[in-house]
Amino acid sequence: MKSNPVVWFEIYVDNMARAKTFYEATLEVKLEIMPAPTEAMCKEANMEMWCFPMDKDSAMTTPGANGMLVKMDGYNPGSGGTLIYFGCEDCAAAAARAAEHGGSIVEEKMSIGEHGFIALVHDTEGNMIGLHSMQ
C-alpha cells in the first residue's frame, strides 16, 4: 500500500492571533497550542505554535498530513512558495469564509474533473492556500 509522503507542514505567520482566527473560521476547526520541544528553543526563536486538529496517537501514521501555524523569528509568511491544500466539504463555501475573515479569494471554485473542485485563497498573512472538495 502506498502512503502519503507528506507528514507535516508549517504555515509561517506574522500575527498569530489574526492567523489563528482566520484558519479556525475558514476551516471550521479549533487549533491547539503546541509547546516547543524545549523551553529554551521557544524563547530563543521567539516561537509560538498552534496545531491543526489531529489524532495524536497516530499522528504520523494515519492518512493525510498534520501541521501547524508557526510564528518564529526569521521565518516569514508569503505567497509564491509551497501550496498546501486543505480538504473541506465545499471549497466555494470555505473560500467565502476565508474572504469574510480577512483573507481574499485568488481563484474561485473550479473543476478539476473527476478529482473534484479547488479554490485558492490568500490568508491574513499573505500565504496562498488551496481548498479542495469533491462537491
N, C-alpha and C positions, 0 to 999 in steps of 0.2 A: 504494500500500500504506500502510495506517495504521501508525503506530509507537506504541510505548508512551510516553506523555508523562512518565512517572516515570523519571528518570535517576539520581537519587541520594537517599539517606536517611541521617539520622544519628539514632542512639539514644543519648540522654544518660544517663550513669551516674554514681553517686557512688563506687562501689568497682569499679575496672576489673578487678582480679584475679577477684573474685567474678562479675562480669557476663561476663567472657571465658570462664570455666569453664562458666557456665550455658549460654551460646549454643553453645559448641563441643560440649557434651554433648547438649543438646536437639536441635540440628540436625545432629549428627554431621559437623561441618566443622572446619577448622583456620583460625583467624583469623591475619592477618599484620599486623605493626606497620606503621603508616602514618606516615612522617615529616611534620611540619608543613611548609607551604610555605616558611616561613623559621624559622630557629632563634629569632630574636627573638620571633616570634609565639607559638611554643611556650612560651617562658619567661614572656612577658608574661601569657598567659592560663592558665598552669599547665595546659597541654594535653597529653593523651595520646590517641592514636587507634589503633584496631585495625580492619582491613578484613575484611569477609566475602570468601570466595573469588570471584575474577572473572578474566575474560580481559583482562589489562592492555593488550593490543594493540588491542582493540576495545571497551574498557570502556563507552564512551558510545554505541556504535552497534549493539551486539547486543541482542536482546530481553531484557526483564527489567530490574530496577533494581539498581544497585550501592549499597553503603553500608557504614557502619562504626559501631562503638561509639566514643563521644567522652566523655572526662572533661575538663571545662573550667570554669574559674571563671565563675559567672554563668549557667550552663545546667544546669538541674536535671531529673532524671527525674520521671516521674509519670504517672498514669492520667488519661484524660479528653481527651486531645488526639488527634492523628492516629493512626490504627490501621494498622499495617503487617502484611501477610500474607506469611508465608514458605511456599513450596511444599515439600512433603515427600511421602514415599511413602504414609504412613498417618498422618493427623493425630491419631488416638487414641494411637498409639504415641509420637509426638513429644510430645503433651501429657503422657503418663505420664512420659517422660524429663524434661520440664520440672519436674514435681512432685518427681521423685526428686532433682533438682539444685537445690533451694532455691526454686523457683517455686511457683505454685499454679494449679490449673485453675479458670477462671471459668465457662466453658461447655464441657461435654463435647462430643464429636464429634456433629455434627448434619448432616443432609442439606440441601443447597441445590439439590435437584432435579438436573437434567441437568448442572449445573455442579460436581458433586462434593460434598465434605464440608468443613466447617470446625470448628475448635475454638478457643477463646480461653483464653489463659493470662496470668498476671502473671509477669514475670521477677523476678529477685532485687532489682531496683532500684525496683519498683513500676510499671513500664511495662506496659501491656496490649499483647500482640501476638496476631495471628491466625495460625493454621496451616491450610493448605489442601491437600487431596489429592483425587484422583479415585477412590480406593477407601476 
